[in-house]
């Protein structure tokens, strides 16, 4: 049975600047999740509390470290509680698309990818290899990043940040 829009749970992402996320009733690419934004928009729309701003700063510093270790980062898919109105999310869930720069030391780049940073749950998807593997990894992480772990039935929006 198809629900009417008034019967469905709507959820507004953090920052209020993105459109209301509506469960898919029919194709609507412009308003659908994932929402595409750049880094400045990400900071502005999601850095709405001291905790959020600190998590974003930590992510920014770690991205700079990863780039300095020989990774070329293209985009980050952000999901989980960070894309909701929760004022104090515990972490940022991010899937980073990457290439290893030609001049990079492979061991150094791989070691940097294995480093854990408090408040960041980062996973990686290579985009310089087999596209089917990349698509599988992205689709896999889109699922847990989109669903509320508390069983409320609300879908969380996904954000793709251009890096």
VMD Tcl script that draws the C-alpha trace (Angstrom):
set ca {
  {0.00 0.00 0.00}
  {1.41 3.38 -1.00}
  {1.40 6.09 1.64}
  {0.35 9.60 0.82}
  {2.87 12.36 1.62}
  {0.80 13.38 4.65}
  {1.07 9.84 6.08}
  {4.84 9.68 5.79}
  {7.40 10.74 8.33}
  {9.32 13.81 7.19}
  {12.67 14.70 8.64}
  {14.53 17.99 8.40}
  {18.32 17.73 8.29}
  {20.52 19.79 10.60}
  {21.04 23.42 9.72}
  {17.65 23.76 8.07}
  {19.22 24.93 4.80}
  {18.62 21.70 2.93}
  {15.20 20.65 1.69}
  {13.03 18.49 3.91}
  {13.94 14.87 3.26}
  {10.88 13.01 2.06}
  {10.74 9.24 1.73}
  {10.68 8.49 -1.97}
  {7.18 8.49 -3.44}
  {8.49 8.91 -6.95}
  {11.68 10.09 -8.60}
  {12.70 13.61 -7.65}
  {16.44 13.93 -8.12}
  {16.63 17.60 -7.16}
  {15.27 17.11 -3.64}
  {16.43 13.58 -2.98}
  {19.14 12.43 -0.63}
  {22.12 12.55 -0.97}
  {22.31 16.32 -1.02}
  {25.39 17.75 -2.76}
  {27.19 20.63 -1.02}
  {30.69 22.06 -0.81}
  {32.89 22.29 2.30}
  {31.91 25.88 3.17}
  {28.20 24.98 3.01}
  {28.88 21.91 5.15}
  {30.58 23.99 7.83}
  {27.83 26.61 7.78}
  {24.83 24.29 7.75}
  {26.10 21.60 10.10}
  {28.41 23.48 12.48}
  {25.44 24.74 14.49}
  {26.77 23.94 17.97}
  {30.17 23.91 19.66}
  {30.26 20.11 19.53}
  {29.34 20.04 15.84}
  {31.89 22.75 14.99}
  {34.60 20.83 16.87}
  {33.77 17.61 15.00}
  {33.89 19.45 11.66}
  {37.24 21.01 12.59}
  {38.58 17.56 13.52}
  {37.36 16.16 10.19}
  {38.96 19.06 8.31}
  {42.30 18.52 10.08}
  {42.20 14.79 9.38}
  {41.35 15.38 5.71}
  {44.40 17.66 5.45}
  {46.53 14.93 7.08}
  {45.21 12.31 4.64}
  {45.93 14.57 1.67}
  {49.44 15.18 3.00}
  {49.92 11.41 3.22}
  {49.37 10.98 -0.52}
  {45.62 10.63 -0.92}
  {43.60 12.63 -3.40}
  {40.16 13.05 -1.81}
  {37.20 13.80 -4.06}
  {34.11 13.66 -1.85}
  {32.78 12.63 1.53}
  {29.41 10.98 2.06}
  {28.22 12.05 5.53}
  {25.41 10.23 7.29}
  {24.23 9.05 10.66}
  {23.17 11.33 13.49}
  {25.38 14.17 12.23}
  {22.91 14.91 9.43}
  {19.99 15.27 11.86}
  {19.04 18.08 14.22}
  {20.79 16.34 17.12}
  {22.72 19.16 18.83}
  {25.43 16.85 20.19}
  {26.12 13.95 17.83}
  {28.75 11.53 19.10}
  {30.70 11.41 15.86}
  {30.75 12.05 12.14}
  {30.13 9.00 9.97}
  {31.94 9.57 6.67}
  {32.76 7.55 3.59}
  {35.67 9.17 1.71}
  {36.27 8.60 -1.98}
  {39.98 8.58 -2.73}
  {42.76 8.00 -5.21}
  {46.35 7.39 -4.22}
  {48.45 10.08 -5.87}
  {50.99 8.73 -8.37}
  {53.93 10.20 -6.46}
  {52.67 8.94 -3.10}
  {54.36 6.34 -0.94}
  {51.73 3.62 -0.86}
  {52.64 2.42 2.64}
  {52.34 5.93 4.07}
  {48.95 6.52 2.41}
  {47.59 3.15 3.58}
  {48.89 3.75 7.13}
  {47.13 7.14 7.25}
  {43.88 5.50 6.18}
  {44.16 3.11 9.14}
  {44.55 5.84 11.75}
  {41.63 6.28 14.14}
  {40.56 9.75 15.26}
  {38.20 10.28 18.18}
  {34.82 11.55 16.99}
  {35.36 10.40 13.40}
  {34.10 7.11 11.99}
  {35.75 7.19 8.57}
  {35.59 4.53 5.90}
  {37.14 4.63 2.44}
  {36.11 3.80 -1.11}
  {38.69 3.74 -3.91}
  {37.65 5.50 -7.09}
  {40.69 4.68 -9.20}
  {39.91 1.02 -9.74}
  {37.03 -1.28 -10.57}
  {33.84 0.81 -10.62}
  {31.68 -2.14 -9.55}
  {33.61 -2.43 -6.28}
  {33.27 1.32 -5.67}
  {29.53 1.21 -6.32}
  {29.09 -1.78 -4.01}
  {30.95 -0.06 -1.15}
  {28.99 3.18 -1.61}
  {25.65 1.36 -1.71}
  {26.59 -0.70 1.34}
  {27.41 2.34 3.49}
  {24.44 4.37 2.23}
  {22.11 1.93 3.95}
  {23.32 2.17 7.59}
  {24.10 5.88 7.21}
  {20.45 6.49 6.18}
  {18.52 4.63 8.83}
  {17.85 5.68 12.40}
  {19.41 3.12 14.78}
  {16.70 3.82 17.36}
  {14.00 2.24 15.22}
  {11.94 5.41 14.82}
  {11.32 4.67 11.15}
  {12.80 8.02 10.12}
  {15.31 8.02 7.33}
  {18.31 10.27 7.80}
  {19.46 12.37 4.89}
  {22.84 11.73 3.32}
  {25.14 14.60 2.45}
  {27.85 14.41 -0.20}
  {30.49 17.06 0.40}
  {32.77 18.07 -2.46}
  {36.32 18.16 -1.11}
}
mol new
graphics top color blue
foreach p $ca { graphics top sphere $p radius 0.5 }
foreach p [lrange $ca 0 end-1] q [lrange $ca 1 end] { graphics top cylinder $p $q radius 0.2 }
display resetview
